[in-house]
């Protein structure tokens, strides 16, 4: 992993002395030493080209580390309320950082386009920390690829993949968890199991892993996998006609990824007089984004969010210390199966 640029490298590229670089980047250009506008511009051009960031924290270790870890999220609002999906991640991150004697620095400044960005005018703003934990849904690979290219140490909480690069991450094993839910339905007698998922999220790794788990369970059980039962849609598309169609086609169980989709399906089924779970059993593949949306006694699995936060800190510290002896940079943690009460043996129709 490439080390962050030093002032001496900026000085060499700008063709000035390290002392001049220090004066320019610290805003002390009007003192006894006269620094031309041309020289100042060369320094700032070199700073941008090298990706150098001034670290305001006095380095504590001989290895030039501040023992400070950054926490950056792509969410529009930093998840600091207990009912937010990301809150347990932060608790795990905080507790493990404290146990390892590291400070945390939260990055919250919004980008010009209204979202959040790591790079400001081509410079990595996270470099004031030794490394960073990243959270949240990021729609493109450019910034993450840039971090890898720069060699800046980071760990993503959640599975992330980009072409031509291996991202360090700690993720939940959605594939195995989904396969376990489908196998449980099969054990109770269900053979036609509908998988509803968010069509807009089909390109995200977590959604693909759940679909892989659905297919994997069918393969393990020797059960034909009807591709027509893998359905991507928006909540507004879950109508009474859709529910009636799958009910009439013999579907006896439903696995669903999003709580909004589930609520819409339950409402439509109720309007049709279909009783769930008696007529159609159902399971939720994970935790709702907001704890206030949670349904009681729903079959499914819980995500080890707190443990993922702690493990991400451990992995990052190993990467910083170059003590990751196993060489593993991608860690999958098991989810916990929740039996619930919403999957029952299929009834006679």
C-alpha distance (Angstrom), angle and dihedral (degrees) to the residues before:
residue distance angle dihedral
X1 . . .
X2 3.82 . .
X3 3.81 117.1 .
X4 3.80 119.5 -120.4
X5 3.82 115.8 -95.4
X6 3.81 118.3 -90.8
X7 3.78 131.2 -141.1
X8 3.80 90.3 -109.2
X9 3.82 89.1 60.1
X10 3.80 90.5 50.2
X11 3.79 89.2 49.3
X12 3.81 92.9 50.5
X13 3.80 93.1 48.8
X14 3.81 92.7 46.5
X15 3.82 91.8 44.0
X16 3.80 93.5 -126.5
X17 3.79 134.6 109.6
X18 3.83 122.4 -86.1
X19 3.80 87.5 -115.5
X20 3.82 90.2 59.4
X21 3.81 90.2 49.6
X22 3.82 90.3 52.0
X23 3.80 92.1 50.4
X24 3.81 93.9 47.7
X25 3.80 98.6 46.5
X26 3.80 91.9 44.5
X27 3.81 92.9 50.6
X28 3.83 96.2 -115.1
X29 3.80 98.7 128.6
X30 3.81 98.2 123.6
X31 3.80 99.1 64.2
X32 3.78 131.5 95.4
X33 3.80 92.8 -58.5
X34 3.81 111.7 75.8
X35 3.80 112.3 -143.5
X36 3.78 118.0 -171.9
X37 3.78 121.6 -128.6
X38 3.79 88.2 -118.2
X39 3.83 91.9 56.6
X40 3.80 91.6 46.4
X41 3.79 90.1 51.9
X42 3.81 91.4 50.1
X43 3.81 89.4 53.0
X44 3.80 93.2 51.3
X45 3.79 91.6 45.0
X46 3.81 89.3 53.1
X47 3.83 91.1 47.3
X48 3.80 90.7 55.1
X49 3.80 94.7 43.0
X50 3.81 93.6 50.5
X51 3.81 95.4 37.7
X52 3.80 91.4 -124.6
X53 3.81 116.8 173.0
X54 3.77 124.5 -168.6
X55 3.79 109.7 -121.5
X56 3.81 110.4 -145.5
X57 3.80 93.2 -169.3
X58 3.79 118.6 90.9
X59 3.78 108.0 -116.9
X60 3.78 111.7 -115.5
X61 3.77 102.3 -169.8
X62 3.77 133.2 62.9
X63 3.78 86.4 -123.9
X64 3.83 88.7 66.6
X65 3.81 93.5 -108.9
X66 3.79 125.8 140.2
X67 3.81 95.3 -156.4
X68 3.78 86.4 -122.9
X69 3.80 123.1 131.8
X70 3.77 122.9 -162.3
X71 3.80 124.0 -137.0
X72 3.80 115.2 -157.7
X73 3.79 127.7 177.4
X74 3.79 130.2 -173.0
X75 3.82 89.6 -149.0
X76 3.79 113.8 116.2
X77 3.81 91.0 -128.6
X78 3.78 120.5 36.0
X79 3.82 107.2 -110.5
X80 3.80 101.4 -118.1
X81 3.83 99.9 136.6
X82 3.79 117.8 94.7
X83 3.80 95.4 -127.3
X84 3.81 93.3 56.1
X85 3.81 116.5 106.7
X86 3.82 91.7 -125.8
X87 3.81 96.8 48.3
X88 3.85 97.0 91.0
X89 3.81 89.6 51.5
X90 3.80 89.3 58.4
X91 3.79 92.8 47.4
X92 3.82 90.1 53.1
X93 3.80 91.4 46.6
X94 3.80 92.5 49.4
X95 3.79 95.6 47.2
X96 3.80 95.0 47.2
X97 3.81 92.7 45.6
X98 3.79 89.0 52.3
X99 3.81 91.4 47.9
X100 3.82 89.4 51.6
X101 3.82 92.9 46.4
X102 3.80 95.8 -113.9
X103 3.79 128.1 136.9
X104 3.81 121.9 -133.7
X105 3.77 127.8 -133.0
X106 3.82 117.4 -165.3
X107 3.80 117.1 -148.1
X108 3.80 110.9 -150.7
X109 3.82 108.1 148.2
X110 3.82 110.2 126.9
X111 3.79 123.4 -129.1
X112 3.80 123.7 -117.0
X113 3.82 92.1 -103.8
X114 3.81 91.6 58.8
X115 3.80 98.6 -102.5
X116 3.76 126.8 79.7
X117 3.76 130.1 -84.6
X118 3.78 135.3 -175.0
X119 3.79 96.0 -150.8
X120 3.80 120.9 66.4
X121 3.80 113.9 -169.6
X122 3.78 88.8 -19.9
X123 3.82 95.0 -51.3
X124 3.80 123.7 114.9
X125 3.81 105.8 -121.1
X126 3.82 92.0 -165.4
X127 3.80 93.0 71.0
X128 3.78 92.8 91.3
X129 3.82 82.5 79.8
X130 3.81 128.0 58.3
X131 3.80 90.9 -118.8
X132 3.78 139.3 -25.5
X133 3.78 145.0 -124.4
X134 3.82 112.6 -139.2
X135 3.81 125.4 -155.6
X136 3.76 138.6 175.1
X137 3.79 138.4 46.2
X138 3.78 114.7 -51.9
X139 3.79 115.2 -173.8
X140 3.80 100.1 -157.2
X141 3.81 137.5 45.1
X142 3.82 98.6 -140.0
X143 3.81 100.5 94.7
X144 3.79 93.9 40.7
X145 3.80 91.1 48.4
X146 3.81 87.6 50.0
X147 3.81 90.9 53.5
X148 3.80 90.6 51.0
X149 3.77 91.6 48.3
X150 3.80 91.1 49.5
X151 3.80 90.8 50.4
X152 3.79 92.8 -128.0
X153 3.85 110.7 159.9
X154 3.79 113.1 -116.4
X155 3.80 141.4 145.6
X156 3.79 124.5 -152.5
X157 3.80 119.3 -141.9
X158 3.78 100.1 -137.2
X159 3.78 131.9 28.2
X160 3.79 114.2 -64.5
X161 3.78 128.1 174.7
X162 3.79 131.4 -174.5
X163 3.81 129.7 177.6
X164 3.78 113.5 -90.6
X165 3.79 97.1 4.1
X166 3.79 140.7 84.8
X167 3.79 112.8 -138.0
X168 3.82 118.2 -155.1
X169 3.79 106.7 -123.8
X170 3.79 146.4 154.5
X171 3.79 111.8 -143.3
X172 3.79 143.2 168.0
X173 3.79 116.9 -105.3
X174 3.80 97.7 -118.5
X175 3.79 92.6 164.1
X176 3.79 95.7 62.1
X177 3.82 93.0 37.5
X178 3.81 92.1 54.1
X179 3.80 91.6 45.9
X180 3.80 88.9 53.4
X181 3.82 92.2 52.6
X182 3.81 92.3 49.5
X183 3.82 90.9 47.0
X184 3.81 89.8 52.6
X185 3.81 90.2 53.0
X186 3.79 89.8 48.8
X187 3.82 91.0 51.1
X188 3.82 89.1 58.8
X189 3.79 92.6 51.5
X190 3.81 105.7 -90.9
X191 3.80 115.9 143.0
X192 3.82 104.9 162.3
X193 3.78 106.5 56.8
X194 3.79 119.8 174.4
X195 3.81 119.1 -146.4
X196 3.81 113.3 -157.2
X197 3.80 117.7 -172.9
X198 3.78 139.7 168.2
X199 3.79 107.6 -86.7
X200 3.81 91.1 -155.5
X201 3.81 91.5 58.2
X202 3.79 97.9 48.0
X203 3.82 92.4 111.3
X204 3.79 94.3 54.1
X205 3.77 117.9 102.4
X206 3.81 95.6 -127.4
X207 3.80 92.2 54.4
X208 3.79 92.7 47.0
X209 3.81 90.7 50.0
X210 3.81 91.3 54.4
X211 3.78 91.1 50.7
X212 3.80 89.4 48.5
X213 3.81 88.3 53.1
X214 3.79 91.8 51.4
X215 3.81 90.7 51.9
X216 3.81 92.7 42.4
X217 3.82 91.8 55.1
X218 3.79 91.1 53.4
X219 3.81 90.4 50.1
X220 3.80 92.9 49.5
X221 3.78 92.3 47.8
X222 3.80 94.6 45.2
X223 3.79 88.2 -122.3
X224 3.84 119.1 146.0
X225 3.81 111.1 -110.8
X226 3.78 110.0 -137.7
X227 3.81 106.6 -153.6
X228 3.81 89.0 -155.8
X229 3.80 87.1 69.8
X230 3.83 90.8 60.9
X231 3.80 99.6 84.2
X232 3.79 127.5 176.8
X233 3.77 115.9 -164.8
X234 3.77 146.2 137.6
X235 3.82 120.6 -104.2
X236 3.81 90.7 -107.1
X237 3.80 89.4 60.6
X238 3.79 93.2 59.7
X239 3.78 97.4 95.5
X240 3.79 134.5 158.5
X241 3.80 88.6 -99.0
X242 3.81 91.7 55.9
X243 3.80 93.2 47.4
X244 3.79 92.0 46.1
X245 3.81 90.8 49.3
X246 3.79 94.4 56.4
X247 3.81 93.2 39.5
X248 3.80 90.2 53.5
X249 3.82 91.3 46.7
X250 3.79 90.5 61.7
X251 3.81 102.1 -98.2
X252 3.81 108.3 158.3
X253 3.81 100.9 172.0
X254 3.79 139.0 37.0
X255 3.82 132.3 -157.6
X256 3.77 113.7 -167.1
X257 3.80 134.2 179.9
X258 3.78 105.0 -157.6
X259 3.80 127.1 57.2
X260 3.84 91.4 -145.1
X261 3.80 90.3 56.7
X262 3.80 90.1 48.4
X263 3.80 94.0 51.4
X264 3.80 90.5 50.2
X265 3.82 91.7 49.3
X266 3.82 91.8 48.7
X267 3.81 91.6 49.4
X268 3.81 92.8 49.4
X269 3.80 92.1 46.9
X270 3.81 91.0 51.0
X271 3.80 90.8 52.2
X272 3.82 88.8 53.7
X273 3.81 93.6 48.5
X274 3.83 91.4 -112.4
X275 3.77 108.7 146.9
X276 3.78 116.4 -143.1
X277 2.97 128.6 -123.3
X278 3.81 92.2 8.2
X279 3.81 93.7 60.0
X280 3.81 98.9 23.2
X281 3.79 121.5 16.1
X282 3.80 117.2 -149.7
X283 3.80 142.6 -164.9
X284 3.81 133.1 -169.0
X285 3.80 115.0 -135.3
X286 3.79 99.5 -140.1
X287 3.77 142.0 -24.7
X288 3.83 124.3 -41.3
X289 3.81 116.7 -107.5
X290 3.79 88.7 -119.2
X291 3.80 121.3 39.8
X292 3.81 90.7 -143.8
X293 3.82 88.0 67.7
X294 3.79 93.1 58.8
X295 3.81 117.8 126.8
X296 3.79 119.7 -145.3
X297 3.82 122.0 -107.6
X298 3.81 95.5 -3.1
X299 3.80 115.7 163.4
X300 3.79 114.6 -122.4
X301 3.78 136.9 81.6
X302 3.78 138.5 -67.6
X303 3.79 122.7 -129.5
X304 3.85 117.8 -125.7
X305 3.79 92.4 -126.8
X306 3.81 97.1 153.5
X307 3.82 91.7 48.1
X308 3.81 90.9 47.0
X309 3.80 90.3 56.3
X310 3.79 92.7 51.4
X311 3.79 93.7 44.4
X312 3.82 91.1 49.9
X313 3.81 90.3 57.2
X314 3.81 91.4 48.7
X315 3.79 91.7 50.3
X316 3.80 92.7 47.7
X317 3.80 92.5 50.3
X318 3.80 89.7 49.5
X319 3.80 89.6 52.3
X320 3.81 91.3 48.8
X321 3.79 91.4 49.8
X322 3.80 91.7 41.6
X323 3.80 86.8 -129.3
X324 3.79 97.4 124.6
X325 3.80 90.2 124.6
X326 3.81 94.3 170.4
X327 3.79 90.3 57.6
X328 3.82 89.8 -135.4
X329 3.77 112.7 144.4
X330 3.80 96.4 163.7
X331 3.80 117.5 62.0
X332 3.81 125.4 -175.7
X333 3.82 118.7 -160.9
X334 3.82 122.2 -160.1
X335 3.79 121.2 -111.5
X336 3.80 121.2 -134.0
X337 3.81 117.9 -112.1
X338 3.81 113.1 -128.1
X339 3.80 112.6 -156.5
X340 3.79 95.2 -162.5
X341 3.79 123.1 163.8
X342 3.80 103.6 -90.5
X343 3.81 98.9 88.8
X344 3.78 114.6 71.3
X345 3.84 133.1 156.1
X346 3.81 111.0 -74.2
X347 3.78 113.7 -97.0
X348 3.77 128.2 -138.0
X349 3.78 117.0 -88.1
